[in-house]
Amino acid sequence: MNDKITKTILETYNKFKSGKTINEIAIERKIKEVSIEDHLCKLYENNYDIEIEKLDYDYMTFLEIKLNLIYLF
């Protein structure tokens, strides 16, 4: 396992994969939504199955995220 993927990031991953939203995870874990987003980005960069289409963003934000991810790779 990659050393960048901590237990707390894996906890975010499991909650996201179970169908919880970023907001729900943040409230449940008592951390900021931006931290959850950071976790999901790290997971995506490490080839974890993160379906960005399921993120609750408006279309323009979704396109920006997708373009940034394409640029990274």
URLINQUI-V230869 format. One record per pair of residues at least 12 apart in sequence whose C-alpha atoms are under 10 Angstrom apart, sorted by the first residue. I is the first residue (numbers start at 1). GAP is how many residues later the second one is. If there is no record, write none. Layout:
i = <I I>
gap = <GAP GAP>
//
This chain:
i = <1 2 2 4 4 4 4 5 5 5 5 6 8 8 8 9 9 9 9 9 9 9 10 10 10 11 11 11 12 12 12 12 12 12 12 12 12 13 13 13 13 13 13 13 13 15 16 16 16 16 16 16 17 17 17 19 20 21 21 21 21 21 22 22 22 22 22 22 22 23 23 23 37 40 41 41 44 45 45 45 52 52 53>
gap = <45 41 44 35 38 39 42 34 37 38 41 33 21 28 31 26 27 29 30 31 33 34 29 30 33 14 18 28 13 14 17 23 24 25 27 28 31 12 23 26 27 30 35 36 37 13 20 24 34 35 38 39 32 33 34 35 35 12 15 33 34 35 12 13 14 15 18 33 34 13 14 33 18 12 24 28 25 24 27 28 13 14 13>
//
